[in-house]
Amino acid sequence: MPAGLVVPISGPAIGLFNALPLGTLSDDGYELSCTVQGQEVNETDSYGMTLVEAIYRGQNWRCRMRGLEFDKTGQLALLQMFGKSGAARSLTPILVQVGDRWTTYNKTLLLTSILGDPPSFPATITALSAGLAPQQQTAFMITSKVREMPFELVFIPYTVTVGSSTFNVPFTST
């Protein structure tokens, strides 16, 4: 049997948050992660604390990135998704609507691969309800080095229809 050809998938992507450019990121790019939620069945008379089954309880998807251009409109929009001052290029966050629903402020995150030969997979990822993760800490380093701004976003599920079927999804991909 002949050896197969390995075609590694790599390449950068561009990102938009609420149609605003996220700008240049560190070389790590966009990191998508999933935490599969489950309840372990592991307290039984016969097996003690041995895992014998689990109950599926959903998934939590997140996207991490480290921005290198904090003043790009998309990065500022993320930092100020709950409110901002009216001044252009202002880092001043405004506390408004404290206690409001998180999803009120979530927007669309669109990631698009910019290499096409060989085609990158996925070519696009679209999350229609993305926003800063609750309790995520953004550290803005004021130093002589390049300012890196770490972000962590959460994807809240929404409903899509494909053909005649309807699904709850955190994002879609092509």
N, C-alpha and C positions, 0 to 999 in steps of 0.2 A: 504494500500500500504506500503510495507516494506521500511525502510529508506535505502538510497543508501550509498554505501561505498565511502568515500572521499579519493582519493589518491593524496596527494599533490605532486607537482613536484618541486624538489629542487636538489641541488648538484652543485659541481664546474665544471668548464670547463677549458681546456687548450687552449691556443691561440698561433697561429703562424702568423707572418707578414713576407711575402716573404720567407716562409719556415723557418724562424728563430724564436726560442722560445721567447715568451713575458715574461716568468718568473712568479714569484709570484706577485699576486695583493693583494690589500686590500680586506677585507672581502666582500665588495660590488660587487666584480667580474666585469663582463662585463655588462654594462647598455645600452641596445638598446633603442633608442627613435625615434619617427617619428613625424614630423610636416607635417600635411596635409595642403596643400596650397589651398586656395580658395578665390574667389572674392565675397564679399557679395553684394547682391542686396537689398539695404535698404534705398534708397532715392526715394520715390514715392509720387505722389500727393495724392493718396488715403490713404496710410498708413504712411506717414511721414517717420520717420527714423526706422520703424519696419522692421526687417529682413523678407523678403517674399520669398527669393530664394537665391541660391548661385551657383557659377560656379566652378566646380572642376578644379584645376590648378596643380595637381601633388603632390608628396610627397618627403620630404627630410629625409633620414634616417641617424642616427649618432650612434656612439658607444663611450661610455665614460668608462674610467678605471683609476685606480690609481696604478701605478706600484710601487713595493717595491724593485725592483732590477734594478736600472736604467742602470747598466752596462751589463744586459743581451743583447745578440745580437739583439733580436727583438725590444726591447725598444730603443736601440741606433739607429737602422735602422730607426725607426719612427722619432726620434729627428733629424736625419741627412738625411732625405729622399731627400733633395735637394742637398746634397754634404757633404763630410766629409774629414778629413785629413787622410793620409795613415797610421797613427800610430794606433797600436792595442790599444783597450780600451781607446780611446781618446774621450773626450766630445766636442772637438773643431769642431764647425760647420763651413762649408766653403760656402761662397756666390758664387754660380755659376749659370749661365743661368738665371739671373734675367729677368723676363718678359716672360719666357717660359710657356707653357701650364701646368696646375696643373696635369692633367691626365698622363702626360709624366712620372711622378714620383710615381704615385699610384701603389700599389702592391696588392697581394692577402692576405686577412685576412681570416684565418680559425679558427673557434671556435669549439671545440669538447667536448661534455659532457663526463665526465669520470665515471659516474655511470650508471649501466645498469639494475638494478633490484630494484624497477620498472624502466622501461626505462624512461630516461629523454626526454622531448620534448622541443625544437628540439634536435636531436642527434648531428647534425652539422649545422653550418651556414657558408656559403662560400660567401665572397664578392670579386669579381675579380678585382674591382677598388676601393680600400680603401686607404686613406691617411690622414694625419693630416688635421683637419678642418681649412679653411681660418680664420684668425684672432683669432685662439685659442691661449690661453696663457698657456705656460707650466712653472710652477714655480718650481724651483729646490731649495729646502730648505736645507741650510747648517747649521745644528744644531746637538745637541747631540741626538736628537730623530731619529727614523728610517726615512730615506729619502723617501718621497713619491713623485712620479712624475705623476701629472695628465695629461692624454691624452684625446683628443677628436678627433675622426676620422669621416670622411664623406664617404658615399658610393655613388659613381657615377654610374648611371645606365649603363647597357650594355645589349646586346642581347643574349638570350638563345633560343634554340629550344627544345621543349618537344613534342615528337611524331611528328605530322605534323604541329604543331603551333609554331609560333615565338613570343616571348614576350620580352619587355624591363623590366629589373628587377634591383633593387639595390643589391640583394643577393639572394641566393637559400638556401633552408634548407631541411634536411632529418629527 
